[in-house]
Amino acid sequence: MRTTSRNRALALGALAALLGTAASALGGGHYAAVPIDDDEQHLIDSANDLADYFATHSLLYADEPVLSLVRRVGHSIRPQPTDDYIEYEFFVLRDPSPNAFALPNGHVYVHTGMLARLRDEDQLAALLAHELNHVAGHHGIVDHRASKKTAITGMVLGGVSVWGGLIAVGLQTSVLGFSRELEQEADDRAAQVLLASRYDPHALPELLDILGQDYEGLDPRVPTIWSTHPEIQARAQKSRALVTAMPHREHQAEPFDSTVLRLRMLTIQDYVQYDYPRTAIALVESLIERYPSDPQPLQLLGDGWQGMGGLAPVDPSALTTSDKKHNRRDHAKKTREQRLAEQLETEEGQTSYRENLARAEDAYRRALALDPTFATAYRGLGEVYEQQKRDREAAEAYLTYVRSAPDAPDRPIVVSRLKSVAARLKESNSDRS
């Protein structure tokens, strides 16, 4: 997928949160048929067009086993449509933010970042049950009618119109989430959906607990209904009380875990790329526990520790709201290189930088101990050695990588680094002679 398209998807929640939404649900949902007028039909038509837009801009994650899993679980718990404009269907978006949303036409979108956090099929069912109740309760129509006069009718990202033109009135509410009352209603009814299915109702508070975790101390990294609500912990407590008397059912981690393994790896790579190393490390450490003989999680762990730069490990729960706001501003305004330069101006930052590089080296070496032919770990070692100014070892690691992975997409970049390191070595040898 093109980076620009993925960046637009990542930016959608943040931009819309800045613009704000005037929608405010009046009362609860309506679970019987709801006739719509021509204006509301336009809302449905726009929601139908959205799948094509996402596909055209390479934003859909189309891995068949993952898509089949989501659709199988979703269709197994979906209610019968009450209106001819509702057709339940399920999609996966390539976006590392932990989000999911449902549109009033019955289309449910789950982000890869959400799936990467879930542990089993029961938690996926809890997520989809919540989203399905937004559709079944016509929450999009309810909010649309409440906000028709004041809702945002268009949003622009970087000069490119979102979704190919003016966003339909009301769709922004579906994407950003509904009122607290409608979100709670969707939680409450999701527990009943799970109870009537083969899935465990206790997966609902588990899901909310998972999504309440803040690995970076940014809280949240991208505004979404699932990750930003301050009451996420309160919602978890309410749902836990709601399901207390409901039966516990055994969760089946397989085949869910193996089906989403590649997706987890890609999501962790995305977190490293977008400079959220603490999240990458947290997610990959659980993979190492489950797949101790696979070298790739260890390689990703090394990438995560490299990405930490001069940051020290932190307990986000110990940070104040002011600390988190500062971290968000700092992360938004400065590049990774700028932040690293500032970190290395302090003794604490220098110590953390050395320790993080040592942790990265250890992870790469552990990966190679499992599989000495695992080429990507050599690239990681070369990067660590180059940062440590161990040029001879960096050159050896880079050379091993380009020989072992002649068709790698990043080969030209690594060859360039190899030439730079070799030039420094030649200059150093010349100076000594």
Steps between C-alpha positions, in 0.01 A plus 500: 500500500621848421623689805307813406172312497574336833596836647165643391322219678710550813439874490124474454421446866742766621380764255134436559555515875658843457213621285251355746161355440175665590309175507341417830268203522153574631384198693585139422503293187206363300513124442191468281479614137581868444379652170736760356454806281698600189764683703560194715510280191793714386668410829450130421623544142816671625560216747460249215757691292752498783610139446589585139692806614703301750571233239602755235742666742648167615376541856332161532691210651407216267676199654238231440540296822468813715208639302323163509548480876349844560211433265428156644482633856304808396239311300458243776378765748338761276127563542254483214492836317190703581526720189583442135780759516691291759728225372747369756850462365844512657830653388853539637690829462882514496537748784691438825269714715286282732166583348185358344187670372163416350316697235121531479483273193626205708866509394739439788869593472767359734850647501804274488620674815187378678536140384866499601401565861232233530591165651225274371180464299280578801649849534448554127137397545465750788636776278272415208197461727552857622531635145203300373280659766586844363349384171208306645410799719524738204744712702634664185151609399422616854810719515449617143155630581625667817787675322360571154508877536848535647708195400821536305431446131855473377850425623829535312828321567807660348302655217339168404130464568420217737319205340518660158296811580285655769444254779133415539332670793491252786774264383757679714302398806511136397877514459578703813251334728168588648386662821590346833141377535498321166844351560380364834186368335713317242710351784194384694334340202828341387507299823156362415609416145798305635282321755269383222797378293771243563742772609597605852321816625799564729704577188333843495669645812821326390481690171450833676789427737731432205399819323546706815874429497724794416847373413649829383388742768323699227145389584397474223730491201210535250154609616250219457183408678669187629821659629428857603193504717612592852226270627643189331591360844153589629345321203711194581378505860137536394523216251676282757216555744248430225645160411576386858205263513545379142672166433870478420582323176835364393691722259670351196824684416558273202450531208454874567860547613659333199260671260592851615872432558614666176266793567651541848848510347397764246334711768812489717704610198255787452548609862878502455467692173265760648720541809298328770770264626357431845180369341703288258703351785193427714324320216801304380599376846175304520577349159843386618334317787258322265749432218838442673655324198409770244784749433280775354345618829850533643608701196199728550591533867843618391339754266284622788796550733687681222199726457507590869806718438577681824163428662488320829236237576200667663192403694222702330280469809758705691472790254277797567253635244738791452787258427293322237394825334865605484596165351227529235610850399864396493422196288288700255737794452842333485655233284656189648844644419423827677379321811805274504734799472329659800512176697874464438560845650433350843694238691182305562422496128850382413475217753159393367630514142790265582272264692238492225757424232641221718149355539451521123830321434403225744164451326658475156760251626227289659319497164817382324556235765164355397573535128850607384360561148236753616625789288293784649673462836835575331361827370391587855843414638662718237283795603583447868873470433498809281332704775757366747778602255613137469556546129682175423226290660236716331659440159512125560134490607383715207703290255347180635153649460538613137650161408228308684208710371593607144137579412410692817313827427732695732818357347599832331471679836714240678757503218524877540559460874759233432687734266496779759632269772765361265610855411541587869700183559727581205550854628574373849756249371660773289534728802669225705749428223 
